[in-house]
Amino acid sequence: AWSLWRTGRLSDLIDPVLGESAPTSRILKCSHIGLLCVQEDPASRPTMSAIINMLESDSPTLPTPRQPPLVFSNSSSSMTSASDYSKSGSSNSQSLSRLKNSR
């Protein structure tokens, strides 16, 4: 989602199965708010009351999100952290594997 938002292609995230069940602008707004909620610094994340205000507002202006702490790349199935774009996600992938196996 972050990579799509950064390149102005967040609408590519919308599942075509949704069709006309929800306005595209509403889905994009919710996705944008979601990016605000996963910012690395908790102080930068909106409060629940701010989220409700954003959802209820007709204003098209929302705060600009910062890069989340982890970014997943579809092309290489790897993760990168916000602090080091070139770092491999192998240790995190192992942690995720252990979590999946523990279910």
N, C-alpha and C positions, 0 to 999 in steps of 0.2 A: 504494500500500500504506500509506503514511504517513497519508494522509487517512482511509482506512478504519479504521486502527488507532486514530487519535485519536478517531473518532466511535463506537468500539466495534462496527464492522461489518466487521472483518477477514475474517469468514467469507464476505463477498460476493466476496472475491478468489478463492475456490476454484472451479476450473473444474468445472462439473457433469458433464463427461465422466469425471472421476475416479470418480464414483459411490461405490461402496463399496470401492474398491481400497485406500484408506487411511483410518484413522479421522480424522474432522474435527479432533479435539483434537491429533493428531500434526501435521497440516498447519498448524494455527494456531500450534503451538509452533515449527515450523520457520520460519514466516513472521515470528514475533516475534523469533527469533534472528537472522534475516536483517536485520531493522531495527536490531538491536544492532550488526551488522557494518558498517553503512554510516553510522555516526555521523560527523559532521564531524571531531571531534578523535580522531586515531588512538589516543590514550591511553585514550579512553572505550570503544574497541572491545574485545570479549572476545578473549582468546588462543585458539589452537586447542584447548589442553587444557581451557579453560573451556567452550568450545563443546561439546566431547565430553562433559564432565560434565553440561552442561545437557540434551543429547540423551539421555543415559543415565539421568538422574534422573527419578524419578516425582513430584518436587515440582512443584506447579503454579505456584510463585512464580518469576518471572524478573525480572531488573532492568528498570526502565522505560527504554525507549529515548528518546533526544533526537531532535529533528527532524533529518533528513538535510540535507546541504548544498544539494541540489536537490530540489524537489518538482514532479512533473509533474501537471498538471491535465487530466483527460479532457475537461472541458467546453469549454475554450478552446484546447487543444493548446499551452499555453504552459508555461514553466518559471518557477519562482520560487526564489530562493535563501533559505537560512535567515536570512540577515542582512537581507533586504529583500523582504517579501512582495509589495509592489506593483511590483517591478521586472519589466519585460518580459524574456522570454528570447530576444529576437531575435538578439543576438550569439551566444548559445549555439546557437540553431537554425541559424544560418549555419555554425557550426563543425561541427555534426552533419551538415548537408547536404554539406559538403566531405568529411567522413569517408565518408559513404555513396557519394559519387561517385568516391572514390579506390579503391574495391574492384574 
